[in-house]
């Protein structure tokens, strides 16, 4: 072992620092956690156990357990059992808790019983960021991502899954019955063993078929025709990969475009984003404390009703419209090729003909106007326009709001790049912290609490990077 860095003997007496505080540097993040929690009014935020009971065994103060959780999520330690071990051996955690070492059950119950209060702590830190003027641009990017739940795909049932599983069982039963016929022609001893084994498999498959019938009856009574056995609130959701999906939750976030802080978040079990835009934008505006707000999102959020709600609330939106018409892909003129004249209330087609208003109707609660021309049959380019007798154009009564949105996007083509570089990075960071299993808790409310702890840890780390731990601690004390 010569010419290597040498260690000290394990039997050598060592004079360690007399104070535990000497192990913690002035800029250590645990000092930020300590000051942040100490400055909170835990009673006003809704934490239980602020006032100790007059009798019985003394309990831990909620501040101690909250510090343990914030430290754990800041250092990618989410399990209550792992937090128990860290409290017994981690010098930083010993300093933070003043050598208190609660057991894992106490730690887990704190998160379970104080979900709403923990979510309020996350909002309180966003309020602190607002007071530090970190949201000066009043622009957020909104996006959603799928996170795995504590529910295996085999423990989630939908009508399509039951039908596929029934087909698989029927094919297996037919294969085993065919194998029985083959076994009968073998030697008696071998035939008997095979027959017993195959009959057991067939009986097991018939039992599974009966369980599928019972599950199908339960499925018909479910509001959304979906059942998860391990986590009742988790839902099967499609992901970006073709033919792929997961059982989990759809997490919505609104991220500040300047400092990439998560200003608002929400956990849902709705598998799409179409109904989330207005609610997330309003939450972001409230959290940032501004009257005007610009939001940018991807085409998955495009919904006329949601865009109209944002417009009426004074929120400016930027998002592309998805192409759902087959005309353009088939080489014909798209609706965008028809120019609307608001003064005359008519469209101008690519051939220069006027498509005048014919009638209005209500479809799915929306007032729709219909326009077409009487000269389509004589048009020289009709084959490039429509295979029908006339090209009919529909217009929503609030179509002008969508047209204004498209004009804004045309004048600001970089908005989609801003969205991508703002909101996708936090999701990648959070999933890397959470690991392959993502959520550890069950139920929408508890999962929301767990997500709030992740968001709080992310925002804390971002704020320390932007301001520095010293400046952040001074702001917390002020």
Number of C-alpha atoms within 10 A of each C-alpha: 5 5 5 6 6 8 6 8 7 7 6 7 8 8 6 9 9 8 9 14 15 11 14 16 10 13 13 13 20 21 18 20 20 21 16 19 18 15 11 15 13 20 13 9 16 17 21 15 15 15 10 13 10 7 6 7 8 9 13 17 14 19 18 19 20 24 20 27 25 23 23 22 21 23 11 16 18 21 16 21 14 12 24 19 14 18 23 15 12 13 16 21 21 18 20 21 19 13 16 15 21 20 15 16 11 15 22 17 11 20 21 17 13 20 20 18 19 27 20 19 22 23 19 16 19 23 17 14 21 17 13 15 11 20 23 14 14 19 24 33 29 29 27 26 19 26 20 22 26 19 22 15 16 10 12 21 22 19 15 9 14 18 14 11 16 17 13 13 17 15 12 15 20 13 13 18 16 11 14 18 12 13 18 14 10 12 9 11 9 12 17 14 11 18 20 11 13 19 15 12 15 19 12 13 18 15 11 15 18 12 12 17 13 11 16 20 11 13 18 14 10 11 8 10 13 21 24 20 13 15 20 15 21 28 27 24 19 16 14 9 7 7 7 9 15 19 26 28 26 23 21 21 27 29 26 25 22 14 16 21 27 23 27 26 23 17 22 23 17 17 19 17 21 16 16 21 26 23 13 22 27 18 16 27 22 15 18 26 15 14 11 13 22 17 27 29 24 20 16 18 24 21 19 16 15 17 23 19 16 21 16 11 15 14 20 18 27 26 21 19 15 12 11 8 10 11 15 15 11 10 11 17 19 17 15 9 13 19 15 17 11 9 6 9 11 20 22 17 21 14 13 10 16 20 24 18 18 12 9 15 11 10 9 6 7 13 13 17 16 17 19 21 20 13 14 19 13 8 12 9 13 19 12 15 22 16 10 11 11 16 18 15 17 14 15 18 12 14 14 14 15 19 11 13 19 17 11 16 18 13 9 11 11 10 20 19 9 15 22 16 13 24 25 17 11 19 19 12 11 17 18 12 18 19 10 10 11 18 22 14 18 18 14 18 16 19 23 24 23 24 22 24 26 24 25 25 23 19 23 25 16 16 21 17 11 13 14 14 21 15 12 21 20 11 15 17 10 6
